[in-house]
């Protein structure tokens, strides 16, 4: 079955969405006065926490860290923090930074993760957006080569930026992750400190430093027990400086 799509300019995809940013986009977003959220998720290097079919994609966008006696892959997302309409929408629901909008905005409604198929019913676009315009998907293949190139550019940025993201997190004291599929850990950093950490990484042109140890914050006794048996370090029960967002399993 083929899928058509044409943006109708409703602005719904620009409302209440935390938009993943590349490192350079995060730097620009912060310079423009926007707020960011840092999301972390991880899995053990023995594969616990990730489907084997997703191993290659998941490891390529993650960085290997220590967690107690265990080793874990951590994925770090810097995202534009949008509660309500994006700060760049004007009164007509048009983007004021359209020519330099983030990669993820250019790619929408397609998915970046190759293991997540496009499902129109999960998107915010109204039904008539899917009843007009050029064919987006033909069979199981993305029809637009330029869009395919943007998706690969986004995936490559994840790989290229992960070491620098880890260093920024270390400078900000971010050292806790959720287990992939079990939840997300979300930090709202103070933006002047975030910008300073970004600039320090950028100006030094180096991301290697003494690696910090990471902790897991998870939901469910069985998950907690499995991580402990593997030697992973768990987050202490005190009030954390982040929000844990559990996922339904």
Secondary structure, DSSP 8 states (H G I E B T S, - for coil): --EE-------GGGBS--EEE-HHHHHHHHHTT--EEEEEEEEETTSTTS-GGGHHHHHHTSEEEEETTEEEEEEEEEEE--SSB-TTB-TTS-BTTGGG--HHHHHTTS-SSTTS---GGGSSS-GGGGSSSSEEEETTEE--HHHHHHHHHHHHHHHHHHHHHHHHHHHHT--EEEETTTEEEEE---HHHHHHHHHHHHHHT---------EE--SSHHHHHHHHHTT--B--SS--SSEEEE---
